[in-house]
């Protein structure tokens, strides 16, 4: 039963990660990391596929081995944070909510920038 639940959660987080690529404001990498974790417990096949994927696999391997995020991934994430906040600015009326989201996004961007780049990127 645990294996089945882990498999279901792995696919759920994979779907959220893929949607996060297209939808501003929805994170991709945290859902991808959760996918890898649950796939390791629920499906060896899905886990191997994730790590063998030409784009997703490199992100996972760099994070797992070095705690690193590539410069391109950092730049894309920060651009998406700015785009997301800009869209929210035009759609929301609450200054407090916008300020809270801005604080969250700045914190996330700060964390991303503080992570090292993978050795292979230098």
KAVENTA-V152659 format. One record per residue. N is the residue number from 1. SS is DSSP state (H for helix, E for strand, - for the rest). D_CENTER is the distance of its C-alpha to the mean C-alpha in whole Angstrom. Layout:
n=[N & N]
ss=[SS & SS]
d_center=[D_CENTER & D_CENTER]
//
This chain:
n=[1 & 2 & 3 & 4 & 5 & 6 & 7 & 8 & 9 & 10 & 11 & 12 & 13 & 14 & 15 & 16 & 17 & 18 & 19 & 20 & 21 & 22 & 23 & 24 & 25 & 26 & 27 & 28 & 29 & 30 & 31 & 32 & 33 & 34 & 35 & 36 & 37 & 38 & 39 & 40 & 41 & 42 & 43 & 44 & 45 & 46 & 47 & 48 & 49 & 50 & 51 & 52 & 53 & 54 & 55 & 56 & 57 & 58 & 59 & 60 & 61 & 62 & 63 & 64 & 65 & 66 & 67 & 68 & 69 & 70 & 71 & 72 & 73 & 74 & 75 & 76 & 77 & 78 & 79 & 80 & 81 & 82 & 83 & 84 & 85 & 86 & 87 & 88 & 89 & 90 & 91 & 92 & 93 & 94 & 95 & 96 & 97 & 98 & 99 & 100 & 101 & 102 & 103 & 104 & 105 & 106 & 107 & 108 & 109 & 110 & 111 & 112 & 113 & 114 & 115 & 116 & 117 & 118 & 119 & 120 & 121 & 122]
ss=[- & H & H & H & H & H & H & H & H & H & H & H & H & H & H & H & H & H & H & H & H & H & - & - & - & - & - & - & H & H & H & H & H & H & H & H & H & H & H & H & H & H & - & H & H & H & H & H & H & H & H & H & - & - & - & H & H & H & H & H & H & H & H & H & H & H & - & - & - & - & H & H & H & H & H & H & H & H & H & H & H & H & H & H & H & H & H & H & H & H & H & - & - & - & H & H & H & H & H & H & H & H & H & H & H & H & H & H & H & H & H & H & H & H & - & - & - & - & H & H & H & -]
d_center=[27 & 24 & 23 & 24 & 22 & 19 & 19 & 19 & 16 & 14 & 15 & 14 & 10 & 10 & 12 & 10 & 7 & 10 & 11 & 8 & 9 & 12 & 12 & 12 & 11 & 9 & 5 & 3 & 1 & 4 & 5 & 6 & 7 & 9 & 10 & 11 & 13 & 15 & 16 & 17 & 20 & 20 & 20 & 21 & 21 & 18 & 17 & 19 & 17 & 14 & 15 & 17 & 15 & 16 & 13 & 10 & 13 & 13 & 9 & 10 & 14 & 13 & 11 & 14 & 17 & 16 & 13 & 13 & 11 & 13 & 14 & 13 & 10 & 11 & 13 & 11 & 8 & 12 & 14 & 11 & 12 & 16 & 16 & 15 & 17 & 20 & 20 & 20 & 22 & 24 & 24 & 24 & 28 & 27 & 27 & 26 & 23 & 22 & 22 & 20 & 17 & 18 & 18 & 15 & 13 & 16 & 15 & 11 & 12 & 15 & 13 & 11 & 14 & 16 & 14 & 16 & 16 & 16 & 20 & 20 & 19 & 22]
//
